[in-house]
Each structure stands twice: as structure tokens, then as C-alpha cells.
Amino acid sequence: MKDCLFCKIVKGEVPSYKIYEDENVYAFLDIANDVYGHTLVIPKKHYDNMIDCPDRTLGKIMASVRKIGNHFVNDCGFEGYNAFNNNGKSAEQAVMHLHFHIFPRKSGDGVKIIQDFGKQDKELEEIAKELYFEDEKADAIDYSKYAEECDVVYTDGACSGNPGKGGYGGIYIKPNGEAEEFSGGEDETTNNRMELMAVIVGLEKTAENAKVKVYSDSAYVVNAFNQNWLTNWKRNGWRTAGGSEVLNSDLWKELSTIVSARDVEFIKVKGHSDNILNNRCDQLATAYYK
């Protein structure tokens, strides 16, 4: 964002005291200098706050927050740390670029994070009734009926515009009939990348050396394995037969590594038809950007 202070810091247009940097985040000391080591961790791509940050991106940011905080404990002599963030102006968010605060802590450092907010007039039972919610569930799908002798993963990806805002969804079914739905997405992506992400996330839920059947309506994904596209790409240094660079090679490499540690069979299904599980995956994927 053009006028965002933190975006300018990421670009090097505004100086900062860098603590850590990777492909996803930039971490630097807060200029308030109020607590020794007070660090801000921000995504390099602009998101106003957690409300509009994609799940997978947020997961990467949180992993970096933990890495930095653990560094303070393991390498810098601290005993613990506070990690928190504010979302929205009403929550006292001062800079509208998603950021996490890390306060390195030692016993007796005099820093007080917890405040006395008093007591609410309403009872907890009443508050719980007003705030309770459940995730949307599929309408009475008995996933145990689709269990097989091996792990089963159904996947789908979707995109509003190509590129555009996209989502992925899937269902992981264990041989005992236990099932788990999963979904996520990104703000700027393609349909093929979401198809790949669905398979990656689904297979990551299975154990290494497991036998897995992956059901997908993506010829792009299924044919890459069943028609040896992937084998040829790897042999050619991740280039096509025509010599051009393979698109989405970062995700293909990640998926290839996961598949190599499992016994995976890819099965093509017809999309947007009468396949109940494929249709549910489509609902999970498109829900991300609707």
C-alpha cells in the first residue's frame, strides 16, 4: 500500500532496526523503545489486520513470531515472551498493517501486560449464548460411507478471476471412517495453484509411508502424476518439453516431496456433477472468497 508506513519499512524507504527477515515477514524494533527488545513482526505483503489475512499466510506469520520469540528465550537470555496483536481501530490498532508485538520477558522486569478491566454486568452464561457460533458443516454427509482400506483425500481448488482471490478445500477420511474437512486460500493466486494447495494440505494430514487415494477433478494435478509429466519436468530441470519453465514449480516441488514419502494413487473425478464429496470440496473452496 502506497502510504503505509510498514510497507515503506519493508521496501527500505523508511529506516528500521531489523531483528529478523524471511520471505514472508520482516521483524524490527518498535521505535517506542518502551520495553527492551520490543519487536514488531509484519507480513511483507500488506494486509490491514488478521481479519483479511489468508489462513495459510497467517500460519506462516505466526510460525515466524514463534521462531523470533523462541530465539529471545533460547539465545538471548530471556525466560519467556508476550506475543499479541490488535485488529481494528476500536481494538487500538495504530498502524493499519497487520503486525504482532513481541515483548521478551524476564522475572522481575517490571513490565505489566495484564490490566484490570473491572467486571462485566452480564453473567458469563448470557455472554456465551450471545457470542457462541459453530463452523458451517456439510448437510448430513456420512463420511464413514466413503471410507476405504487406505486413507482417502478429496480435494478441489477455485478462483474468482484467474489470477484473483482463490480458495481450496478438501476432505480427509481415515480407514476407520473419521473425517476432517479443511480449507484456506490466498488473495492473489490462480486456480491451478489452489488445486495444488488442496492436495498438499490434504496429504500433509496423512502419515509418511501411508497408502493414500487422492480424488481430484483437476486434470492438471492428476495427469501430472498419471501421465508422467512430473517425472519429465524433474528430469528436465523443471522445464517443459518446449524448454519453458514449469509454472508453479514451487508447489510442484513441495507436492513431489510429500508424495515420494507415501504410496499415493491419483484418481480423476468429474467436477460439478453428482459427486457429493467433490461438490462439498468445491463449497469449501469457494466459501473462501464469497
N, C-alpha and C positions, 0 to 999 in steps of 0.2 A: 504494500500500500504506500502510495507516494509520500504522504505526510506523516507516516507512522514513525515515531522515534525509534522503536525497537527494530523495525525494518531497516532503518538507516544504520543502526549499530551493526546488524548482520552484514550489510553491504560495505562496512568500513567507512561510511560517510560521517559517522559520529564516533569519537574515540571511546574505548571502554577498557576495563581491566579484565582480560579474558582469564577464565578458570579452566574451561574445557570446551571442546568443539568436536562434533562428528557430522556425518552427512545430514542428520535430521535436526540437531539442536545446536544452540550457541549458549554458553553459560558465562556470566560475568558478574563482578561485584556490584552490588547496589551502591550508587553514589551517596546514598544517605549515610553510609558508614556508621549505622546505629548499633549493629551487633557485629563483633569480629567474624569475618568470613561470610556475612550475609550475601548470598548468591542468588541471582535470578537465572532461571533456566527457561529459554524461549525456543519455540519451533522456528526454523529458518523460513518456512512458508507462513504467510500471515493468516491467522485465524483470530477473530475477536476474543474468543474465550472457549471453554470446554463445550459450550452449547452448540457451536457449529464446527467442532473439530471431529474428523472421521475417527472411528474406533481404532483402526489399525495405526493411524498416525499418533493418536493419543497414547496407545500402548507403547510405541517407540519412545515418546517423550518421557513417559513415566519410568521406563527402563533406564533412561539416562539420568533422571532425577535420583533414582536409587543408586546408580553407579557413582554419581558425584557424592551423594551423602555417605555412602559406604567408604569412599576414598577418604573423606574427612575423618571417619572413625578409624579405619584400618591403617592409614598412612600419616595422619596429621595430629594424632594425639587426642582427638575428641572422644567423648563417651557415647554420644548419640546425636540426633538432629531432629529438628522440626521441618516438615515439608508441607506447604499449604498453598492455596491459591484462591483468588476472588473472581467471581463470574458476574459481570454486570455492574453498572454504576451503583445500583442500590446495595450491592454487596461490597462496596468500597473499592472496586477495581479502578485504579487511577489511570493506567495506560491500557487502551483497548487493543492489546495484542496479547494473546494467551501467554501467561508466564506463571512459573512456580517459584516460590520463595523457599530457600533452604537456610536454616539457622543452625550452624554447628553448635553443639552444646557440651558443656562440662558441668559437673556438680558444683553448685555454689557460684555460678557465673552471674547471678543477679538478674537474668533475663526472665521476664514473666510474660508468657503467651496467653494463658488462660485468664479470662476476665470474669468478673461477677456480673452476670446478666439479670440477676433477680429471679423471679419465679413467674411463670405464666398463670393467667387467671383460669384458663381451661384445664381440665383434667387430661391426663395422658390418653385415656381411653377415647375421649371425644376427639382429640387431635389425631390419633391413629386412624379413626374412622374417616376423617376428613382428608387425610393425605394418602391413604393406602391405595395401591394400584397393583395390577398384575400385567405381565407381558402378554401381548396378544398370542393366542395359541391357535393351532390349526383346529378346524372343526371336527372333533371326534375321529381323528385319524388314529387307527390302532396300528402303530408302527411294528408291533410284535409280529403281525401277519406278514411283514416283509423281511423278517429276519432270515438269514441263511446260515450255512455251516461256517461261514467266514464273516469277517467284518464287511459291512456294506456302507458305501458313501454315495449319496445322490447330491449333485451339485448343479448350480446354474449361475450365470452372470448376466447383468443387464446394464444398459447405459442410456441416459437421456441426452441424446446428442452423441456423436462419436467422432472426436472426443467430447466429453461432457461429464456431468455428475453421474457416477456409476455405483452399483452395488453388487454384492454377491450373496448367495445363500446356499445352505446345504443341510443335509440330514445325515447324521452318523448313527448307524444301527449296529449294535453288538449282536453276536450269535444268540445271546440269551434274551433278546428282544428289547433290551434297554435302548433308548434312543435319545439323541440330543440334536436340537436344531442350532444352527449358527449362522451368523450374517455379519456384514460390515460393508465398507465402501470407501470411496475417495471422491473428492470434489472435482478433480480434473483427471480423467482416465479414459479408457476405451473399453468396449465390450469384451474384446479378447483378453485384455488384462484381468477383467473381472472374472471371466471364465477360468482363467488360470489360478487366480487367487482363491476361488471357491475350492478347487481341487487341492491346492497347497494346504489351506486351513483344515480341510476335511481329513486329509491324510496325516497331518500332524497330530490328529487326535488318536490315531492308531499306533500300536506298539511296533517297534522295529522287528523285522522278521515275520510280521503278521501277513496272513493271506487276506487280500482286500479286493473287492469288486467295486469299481467306480462307474456309476451310471451318469452320463452327461449327454445333453443334446447338442454339444459343441463338436462339430466335425473337426474344427481347428485343434482341439485338445485330443480327441480320440484318435484321429488319423496320424497325429504326430508320433504316437506310440505304435499303433497297429499297422501303419504303413512305413515304419522305419524312418520317418522324417527326422526325428530327434537323433537317431544314430548317425545319419548322414551329416546333419548340422555339426555335431560334435567332431566327426572325422574331418570336416572341412574348416575347423577352427571357428565354428559358429557363423558360418556363411552358407548361403543357399547355393544351389547348383549353378545359379546365374552369377554368383560371386558377390551378391549384396549381403550386407549384414543382417542377421536374423533379427526380426522385430521381437521385442520383449525378451531378449536373451537373458536379462537378469532374473526374470521369473522362471524361464525355462531351465536355467541352471539350478535354481533353488528346487524346482519340482523334480528335476532329474536326480538330484542328490537324495531327496526323500524317497523316490520310487526305487532307487538302487538298493535301499535298505529293507525293502518289502517285496512280497510277491503280489504284484498288482495286475489285475485284469481290467482293461477299459472297455466299456460297453456303451454303444451309441443308442440313445432313445430318441423318439420323435418328440420335438418340443411343441408346447402349446396345444396339446391334444388331450387324450384321455388318460395320460399317465399321472395318477394322483400325486405321487411324490415329486415328480418333475414340476408339476404345477405349483406345489407348495414351495419348492425351491425358488421358483420364479416370483412368488409372492414375497418371500423373504428378501430377495434381491432388489425388487422394485420398490419395496417399502422404504429403502434407504433414502431414495430421492423424491418420494412423493410428498 
